[in-house]
């Protein structure tokens, strides 16, 4: 998989499509038992990785619609504001770990389609606008990164990161 960074909308959409297709091909190749029973040392099943990716895509939907990202993640604002990614991810995991596999997979698909519908009308100029353009009331230093960075980090880059972890989980178990 390429480490090249998508710098404009055309590249971003191509990278998202490439990596979305790849991670879904991986998920589609696995059995229900592999998706639910193989766990990493933290206790996450592959299904939990899917729910996690969904939550972070929901945070981008919140961002693009002017809502605080913690609402998309469904985590308390205080947890999100402290910027402890492991705590945020633990809350996401605990809230979603008992969801049925079918629901997790369907939600992953529908949230992705919703997000892509929000990205479609954006221009390169929209994607260059800083974080504070979309969420002016969120605290932080400066104007924050451009929107394209946030979208890229929570889609294409995030899919690749989790795909690698999942492939390692599968190798470790001999699956």
PAPA-517928 format. One line per 5 residues: number of its first residue (from 1); their letters; for each residue z, x, y of N, C-alpha, C, O, CB. Coordinates in steps of 0.001 Angstrom, whole numbers, plus 500000, padded with zeros to 6 digits. Each point is the difference from the previous one (the first is absolute). Glycine has a CB too. Example, Ala and Ser with C-alpha at 12.3 -4.5 7.8 and 13.67 -1.06 7.14 Angstrom:
<rs>
1) AS) 507800/513190/494310/500000/499110/501190/500000/500900/501200/500665/501036/499981/500581/497072/498846 | 498034/501542/502223/500060/500820/501190/500730/499230/501090/500169/500509/501108/497686/500675/498264
</rs>
This chain:
<rs>
1) XXXXX) 500000/500837/498818/500000/499163/501182/500000/500878/501240/500628/501059/500031/500583/497112/498730 | 498104/501392/502220/499807/500771/501219/501240/499957/500887/500692/498986/500091/496858/500537/499786 | 502707/501604/500771/501076/500064/500980/499462/499883/501421/500755/500124/500965/500566/501291/497455 | 497370/498345/501712/499399/499872/501323/500616/498784/500704/500264/498972/499376/497561/502106/499819 | 502396/499062/502097/500666/498950/500772/498964/499110/500674/499068/500481/500644/502919/501021/499736
6) XXXXX) 498195/497205/499458/499129/499029/500661/500329/499995/501490/501134/499726/500393/498706/498848/497499 | 499163/501730/502930/500226/500135/501437/499450/498843/500816/500253/499916/501201/499690/502511/498468 | 499296/496666/499687/499468/498846/500725/499977/498807/499046/500325/500137/498820/498262/501351/502708 | 501037/497367/498974/500063/498780/499205/499096/500065/498771/500407/499597/498911/500119/499145/503172 | 498269/501755/498081/499075/500078/498870/500596/500841/498884/499986/499598/498836/498068/500144/502722
11) XXXXX) 502469/501420/498795/500617/500874/499004/501254/499358/499411/500228/500060/498792/498864/501941/502420 | 501710/497390/499645/501232/499355/499541/499683/498932/498952/500612/499977/498932/500467/500464/503308 | 497977/498686/498060/499651/498936/499059/499456/500572/498692/500311/499493/498923/499204/498990/503011 | 499686/502558/498157/499458/500625/498786/501116/500608/499157/499987/499871/498776/497863/500603/502432 | 503105/500179/499423/501119/500616/499269/500898/498934/499386/500432/500122/498854/499494/501853/502694
16) XXXXX) 500350/496982/499225/500826/498927/499457/499317/499399/498770/500640/499816/498964/500302/499692/503340 | 497780/500189/497804/499266/499405/498879/500006/500928/498791/500250/499553/498880/498299/499199/502740 | 501181/502521/498589/499982/500982/498905/501347/500044/499284/500064/499916/498774/498232/501442/502478 | 502782/498773/499529/501315/500188/499395/500586/498693/499480/500757/500005/499029/499605/501922/502494 | 499298/496963/499107/500391/498674/499507/499349/499759/498637/500655/499540/499066/499587/499580/503311
21) XXXXX) 498484/501189/497518/499277/499828/498737/500614/500880/498918/500180/499556/498866/497706/499897/502393 | 502434/501781/499081/500559/500937/499019/501364/499546/499494/500255/500025/498796/498496/501822/502319 | 502123/497740/499793/501341/499626/499533/499952/498692/499215/500755/499823/499044/500265/501353/502933 | 498103/497912/498418/499874/498764/499227/499387/500250/498630/500367/499336/499031/499407/499402/503100 | 499299/502210/497774/499445/500360/498689/501111/500547/499102/500040/499702/498806/497702/500798/502242
26) XXXXX) 503150/500296/499523/501138/500500/499233/500868/498840/499519/500318/499910/498814/499649/502231/502514 | 500417/496974/499588/500845/498873/499621/499325/499136/498934/500646/499558/499050/500365/500460/503246 | 497692/499746/497867/499259/499164/499052/499898/500633/498622/499821/499296/499005/498895/499793/502902 | 501397/502231/498024/499884/500695/498715/501305/499991/499207/500027/500395/498835/498224/501046/502186 | 502819/498111/499609/501315/500059/499361/500366/498671/499356/499554/498936/500431/501146/502788/501228
31) XXXXX) 500108/498359/497319/500502/498791/499349/501179/499445/500802/500558/500681/500861/498685/500169/496865 | 501115/497936/501982/501169/499406/500664/501239/500839/499721/500818/500220/500894/498164/497480/498911 | 501159/502770/498959/501161/500827/499655/500008/501299/500810/501056/500429/500463/498940/498588/497218 | 498857/501601/502490/499949/501226/500802/500381/499716/501451/500704/500791/500626/497511/500123/497858 | 501328/497973/502040/500289/499645/501395/501468/499663/500224/500520/500195/501098/497154/498967/499102
36) XXXXX) 502994/500337/498776/501379/499527/500190/501062/500868/499331/501161/499971/500410/497897/497768/499737 | 500568/503030/498835/501020/500716/499225/500085/501497/500284/501067/500595/499850/498589/497711/498418 | 499247/502304/502134/500029/501431/500320/500684/500154/501351/499611/499372/500985/498254/501100/497683 | 503153/500369/501360/500790/500158/501226/500121/501467/500379/500027/500890/499149/501251/497027/500300 | 498793/502305/501861/500255/501359/500477/501512/500230/500013/500754/499066/499727/497114/500935/501687
41) XXXXX) 502596/501208/498894/501447/500260/499985/500812/499111/500947/501199/499815/499788/498236/502509/499618 | 499934/497124/501631/500705/499108/500926/500080/498562/499487/500613/499143/500635/498620/502312/501231 | 500147/498289/496987/500037/498662/499429/498826/499118/500379/499948/498836/499603/502471/501380/500422 | 496636/500321/500738/498844/499217/500414/499003/499888/498857/499594/501006/499417/500735/499732/502959 | 499281/498033/497308/498883/499766/499094/498714/500115/500826/500040/499998/501231/501358/498475/497231
46) XXXXX) 497483/501626/500855/498727/500046/500719/499838/498737/500840/499471/500054/501110/499505/501362/497063 | 501475/497460/501306/499974/498736/500748/500728/500145/501343/499581/499420/501001/500336/499301/496822 | 501165/502048/502193/500768/500187/501235/499218/500819/501027/500166/499816/501206/501953/500051/497462 | 497039/501026/500853/499126/500741/500912/499008/499035/500665/499698/500131/501186/500534/501965/497387 | 499273/496950/500663/499072/499008/500556/500707/499177/501073/499454/499787/501082/499284/500108/496727
51) XXXXX) 502470/499646/501892/500767/499207/500975/500299/500830/501248/499975/499480/501115/501047/499179/497007 | 499257/502606/501694/500276/500908/501116/498765/500149/500903/500101/499906/501224/501577/501328/497341 | 497165/498998/500820/498762/500120/500781/499740/498715/500776/499557/500041/501148/499501/501564/497154 | 501215/497270/501078/499818/498703/500660/500893/499888/501229/499553/499575/501065/499854/499388/496731 | 501855/501420/502050/500943/499908/501123/499523/500824/501189/500070/499543/501141/501803/500101/497239
56) XXXXX) 497647/501554/501363/499562/500849/501106/498716/499478/500631/499790/500166/501201/501291/501786/497687 | 498053/497415/500312/498822/499350/500600/500456/498817/500861/499427/499734/501057/499114/500969/496973 | 502492/498593/501507/500520/498891/500807/500564/500513/501325/499949/499298/501009/500576/499418/496887 | 500007/502494/502103/500510/500560/501258/498851/500286/500967/500174/499904/501215/501779/501103/497550 | 496889/499340/500707/498830/500221/500861/499504/498666/500546/499593/499918/501159/499766/502140/497516
61) XXXXX) 500673/496908/500508/499632/498659/500478/500922/499599/501145/499542/499500/501027/499611/499854/496674 | 502146/500866/502119/500951/499686/501076/499638/500795/501250/499933/499440/501094/501892/500077/497218 | 497947/501758/501535/499639/500882/501115/498773/499477/500744/500016/499879/501225/500949/502068/497521 | 497979/497747/500515/498746/499560/500637/500112/498621/500641/499183/499641/500847/499584/501725/497491 | 502231/497869/501265/500189/498666/500577/501162/499974/500996/500448/498932/500415/498636/500070/497479
66) XXXXX) 501398/502191/502485/501020/500099/501040/501404/499644/499566/500849/499692/500837/497376/499804/500715 | 502035/500540/497142/501343/499701/499485/500655/501302/499558/499312/500926/499570/499974/496748/499686 | 502020/502403/500844/500683/501226/499565/499680/500312/498536/499955/499103/499158/501893/500449/502497 | 497934/501705/498064/499611/500398/498642/501073/499684/498973/499682/499726/498843/498932/502070/502145 | 502656/498237/499414/501049/499716/499025/499869/498585/499450/500423/499731/498875/501086/501876/502306
71) XXXXX) 497900/497473/499615/499812/498634/499493/498943/499974/498900/500128/499245/499036/500526/499827/503208 | 498317/501737/497891/498995/500091/498954/500559/500631/498734/499620/499627/498890/498629/500534/502867 | 502641/500782/498413/500627/500666/498857/501097/499153/499374/500395/500223/498856/499079/501962/502194 | 501017/496836/499713/501122/499172/499579/501256/500846/499790/500716/499863/499008/497679/498535/499917 | 501842/502481/502051/501221/500798/499999/500737/499751/501312/499371/499680/501009/499578/502090/497489
76) XXXXX) 502370/498372/501503/500742/499818/501249/499538/500991/501073/499653/501145/499710/502316/498024/498968 | 498041/500362/502540/499572/500851/501110/500817/501284/500067/499455/501068/500280/499840/496892/500973 | 502011/501944/498492/500864/501187/500065/499585/501044/498969/500038/501196/500288/501845/497367/500523 | 497727/501013/498018/499542/500935/498963/498698/500647/500448/499835/501216/499908/501277/497412/498277 | 497971/500553/502297/498701/500509/500442/500156/500944/501193/499355/501047/500052/499556/496843/499122
81) XXXXX) 501934/501747/501774/500167/500777/501237/500611/501369/499756/499764/500930/500771/500486/496937/500451 | 500528/502266/497723/500621/501297/499708/499007/501003/499435/500303/501187/499885/501836/497631/499708 | 496672/500700/500054/498906/500864/499581/500321/500837/498761/499520/501125/499861/499785/498943/502505 | 501499/499381/496748/500267/500655/498721/499082/499357/498975/500311/498945/499447/502125/501575/501155 | 496442/500119/499153/498959/499423/499151/500535/499665/498610/499607/498990/499417/498676/502305/501860
86) XXXXX) 502595/499527/498194/500534/499714/498664/500840/498722/499994/499973/499237/499035/500031/503222/500474 | 500743/497313/501579/500788/498758/500088/499082/498786/500131/500221/498968/499366/501673/502304/501704 | 497090/498864/499748/499038/498907/500163/499360/499682/498649/499918/498837/499605/499632/501851/502798 | 500002/500340/496901/499351/499799/498715/500958/499430/498955/499584/499228/499136/498875/502648/501416 | 502818/498497/499521/500991/499447/499072/500175/498496/500234/500117/499229/499047/501066/503004/500877
91) XXXXX) 498835/497358/501335/500113/498567/500304/498772/499260/499477/500122/498940/499386/501266/501571/502666 | 497440/500045/498192/498768/499381/499505/500062/499868/498479/499714/498934/499454/498980/502028/502490 | 501676/500105/497383/500089/499998/498539/500971/498926/499516/499666/499199/499127/499802/503256/500843 | 501727/497534/500599/501022/499054/499538/499608/498549/500227/500360/499130/499207/501340/502599/501261 | 497571/498002/500601/499580/498622/500274/498860/499542/499107/499827/498799/499789/500901/501524/502545
96) XXXXX) 498491/500611/497139/498776/499627/499287/499994/500363/498517/499072/499625/499283/499770/500658/502856 | 502162/500429/497396/499962/500523/498630/499972/498913/498928/499507/500242/498898/501707/501732/501942 | 499297/496855/499454/500053/498936/498996/498836/499016/500103/499959/499012/499266/502504/501222/500757 | 496604/500022/500868/498837/499109/500109/499133/500121/498755/499853/501089/499446/500184/499117/503067 | 499390/498683/497047/499106/500061/498831/498745/500810/500305/499513/500017/501130/501351/497756/498115
101) XXXXX) 498630/502889/499736/498828/500853/500143/498818/499247/500601/499350/500507/500913/501444/500825/497140 | 498921/497477/501454/498855/499245/500527/500141/499753/501494/499029/500128/500746/500685/498785/497025 | 501486/500734/502669/500227/499761/501426/499810/501278/500805/499405/499973/501077/502191/498185/498351 | 498901/502953/500061/499867/501287/500689/498523/500357/500154/499563/500405/501076/502665/500357/497998 | 497020/499087/499862/498576/500369/500056/499216/499055/500903/499137/500447/500755/501036/500495/496935
106) XXXXX) 500112/497760/502244/499289/499039/500862/500335/500236/501467/499121/499935/500859/500900/498380/497281 | 501232/501956/502144/500407/500249/501383/499352/501271/500529/499588/500053/501158/502589/498778/498418 | 497733/502178/499590/499344/501257/500379/498560/499723/500437/499544/500525/501017/501921/500766/497365 | 497835/497899/500863/498611/499670/500321/499903/499174/501288/499179/500294/500869/500276/499767/496679 | 501377/498917/502566/499880/499106/501159/500435/500686/501298/499383/499794/501046/501017/498256/497433
111) XXXXX) 500642/502751/501460/500445/500723/501205/498925/500998/500426/499732/500159/501191/502698/499581/498125 | 496966/500919/499727/498942/500954/500336/498833/499282/500691/499476/500489/501001/501195/500961/497034 | 498934/497414/501440/498896/499252/500613/500365/499566/501419/499169/500059/500906/500105/499142/496817 | 501967/500365/502462/500465/499615/501338/499914/501196/500949/499493/499885/501116/502049/498376/497878 | 498958/502884/500550/499965/501203/500835/498565/500379/500346/499703/500313/501153/502429/500478/497789
116) XXXXX) 496989/499184/500087/498612/500378/500268/499351/499030/500990/499150/500399/500797/500693/500610/496904 | 500553/497735/502246/499507/499032/500970/500464/500313/501414/499289/499708/500962/500691/498591/497238 | 501200/502291/501938/500502/500398/501322/499340/501285/500493/499798/500179/501201/502380/498720/498261 | 497489/501985/499618/499359/501262/500385/498539/499763/500386/499480/500669/500893/502071/500597/497568 | 497788/497794/500879/498556/499784/500190/499573/499896/501462/499021/500645/500377/500990/498209/497445
121) XXXXX) 500669/500370/503018/499524/499876/501378/500392/501155/500922/499543/500060/501141/500577/497518/498513 | 500712/503329/499870/500440/501107/500849/498854/500969/500266/499148/500234/499142/503175/499537/499944 | 497675/500773/502093/499013/501013/500378/500628/501380/499870/501206/500130/499786/497646/498254/501795 | 500324/502636/498551/500545/501356/500014/500998/500161/501146/501023/500668/499848/496845/500210/499133 | 501834/498512/502158/500945/500064/501132/501319/499328/499659/501061/500511/500359/497012/499502/501228
126) XXXXX) 501880/498844/497721/501241/499328/499574/500819/500909/499090/501225/500065/500108/497637/497700/500075 | 500458/502921/498936/500684/500868/499034/500591/501242/500661/500911/500618/499448/497535/498558/498789 | 501052/501192/502929/500532/501150/500738/501201/499622/500868/500724/500870/500484/496983/500120/499519 | 502496/497713/500189/501117/499581/500847/501318/500395/499355/500139/499970/498777/498502/498111/502118 | 502327/502290/499938/501270/500477/499453/500851/498864/499432/499783/498820/500278/500148/503051/501364
131) XXXXX) 501016/498527/497575/500960/499091/499369/500550/498990/501006/500087/498808/499705/500515/502996/498660 | 499771/498679/502827/500620/499117/500991/499048/498939/500537/500455/499006/500566/501028/502870/500043 | 497225/498306/499230/499061/498948/500394/500231/498756/499139/499936/498875/500497/498362/502862/500231 | 501967/498466/497998/500188/498896/499060/501446/499512/499961/500255/498809/499820/497866/502103/498828 | 502819/500007/501521/501426/499653/499975/500700/500641/501195/500707/500994/499843/499258/498825/497626
136) XXXXX) 499845/499626/503712/500554/500619/501212/501526/500019/500053/500580/500817/500715/497378/498445/500436 | 502696/499854/498106/501454/499927/500085/500724/500847/498965/501227/500096/500038/498482/497644/500856 | 499561/502877/498182/500683/500841/499008/500390/501312/500645/499237/500613/500747/499475/498326/497366 | 502499/501466/501572/500503/501243/500581/499360/501194/499306/499465/499891/498896/502714/498989/501688 | 497886/502223/500069/499438/501229/499466/499650/500915/501147/500147/499658/501173/498966/499146/496807
141) XXXXX) 500424/502360/501646/499645/500971/501022/498517/499898/500316/499165/499969/499096/502679/501560/500138 | 497841/498420/502019/498610/499956/500425/499309/498714/499586/500639/498981/499734/499307/503483/500120 | 498737/497612/500099/499219/498813/499675/499765/499841/498504/499536/498951/499554/499378/501257/502655 | 501398/500807/497026/499822/499934/498558/498591/500364/499590/499127/500218/500841/502621/498042/499063 | 498041/501803/498794/498691/500412/499491/498955/498922/500234/500346/498849/500264/500783/502557/498014
146) XXXXX) 497595/498955/501630/498958/498982/500104/500039/499074/498785/500445/500389/498921/498127/501194/502424 | 500962/497208/498847/500015/498986/498948/499308/500483/498732/500446/499687/498896/499583/498556/502865 | 498892/502512/498380/499280/500466/498807/500905/500829/499098/499875/499934/498777/497991/500060/502527 | 503039/500782/499276/500916/500809/499193/500929/499116/499183/500234/500258/498820/499656/501565/502889 | 500634/497141/498919/500905/499086/499313/499269/499268/498876/500531/499867/498898/500803/499857/503218
151) XXXXX) 497473/499811/498154/499217/499286/498985/499642/500949/498859/500181/499664/498830/498892/498777/502933 | 500427/502722/498571/499604/500982/498982/501193/500380/499117/499874/500076/498778/498342/500807/502775 | 502925/499350/499064/501190/500418/499262/500561/498937/499080/500681/500315/499024/499812/501165/502848 | 499229/497272/498428/500545/498907/499197/498955/499333/499116/500263/498970/499379/501403/500667/502405 | 497161/500954/498165/498950/499502/499108/499484/501188/499187/500618/500393/499011/498727/497723/502611
156) XXXXX) 499556/502439/498784/499296/501017/499218/500910/501161/499563/500011/500369/498826/497917/499015/502420 | 502819/501178/499679/500879/501119/499653/501132/499553/499083/500406/500725/499092/499039/500359/503093 | 501050/497725/498065/501102/499469/499198/499532/499690/498580/500727/500265/499043/500325/498783/503033 | 497747/500394/497775/499465/499728/498659/499890/501292/499202/500408/500063/498840/498321/497956/502048 | 500714/503013/499748/499806/501269/499291/501338/500617/499589/500148/500509/498889/497729/499860/502400
161) XXXXX) 503086/499577/499618/501317/500552/499714/500612/499308/498774/500497/500665/499090/499818/499875/503365 | 499645/498146/497528/500599/499264/498879/499164/500119/498731/500549/500003/498898/500457/498406/502736 | 497695/501688/498504/499172/500180/498815/500372/501302/499295/500093/500039/498773/498039/498655/502308 | 502077/502357/499684/500412/501278/499406/501336/499870/499285/500163/500493/498884/498589/500724/502906 | 502206/498117/498856/501312/499821/499374/499889/499180/498718/500628/500324/498993/500453/499817/503265
166) XXXXX) 498118/498798/497785/499836/499146/498825/499316/500768/498876/500402/499890/498842/499474/498081/502636 | 499105/502798/498847/499325/500809/498977/500972/501007/499387/499939/500263/498799/497869/499465/502417 | 503086/500838/499595/501026/500904/499475/500972/499254/499086/500406/500519/498961/499389/500896/503108 | 500578/497350/498329/500874/499182/499152/499347/499770/498636/500654/500097/498962/500312/498776/503086 | 497753/500826/497972/499280/499733/498758/499909/501255/499140/500149/499920/498780/498541/498289/502381
171) XXXXX) 501069/502946/499450/499937/501266/499242/501350/500328/499378/500082/500440/498853/498118/500394/502683 | 502860/498942/499244/501353/500321/499527/500358/499178/498757/500685/500485/499100/499991/500084/503261 | 498858/498201/497605/500327/499125/498875/498960/500090/498889/500169/499392/498943/500993/499081/502643 | 497771/502275/498644/498941/500121/498996/499124/498755/499902/499260/499820/499034/502222/501715/499717 | 498616/497614/502262/499210/498752/499969/498570/500248/500429/499196/499069/500034/502867/499617/500441
</rs>
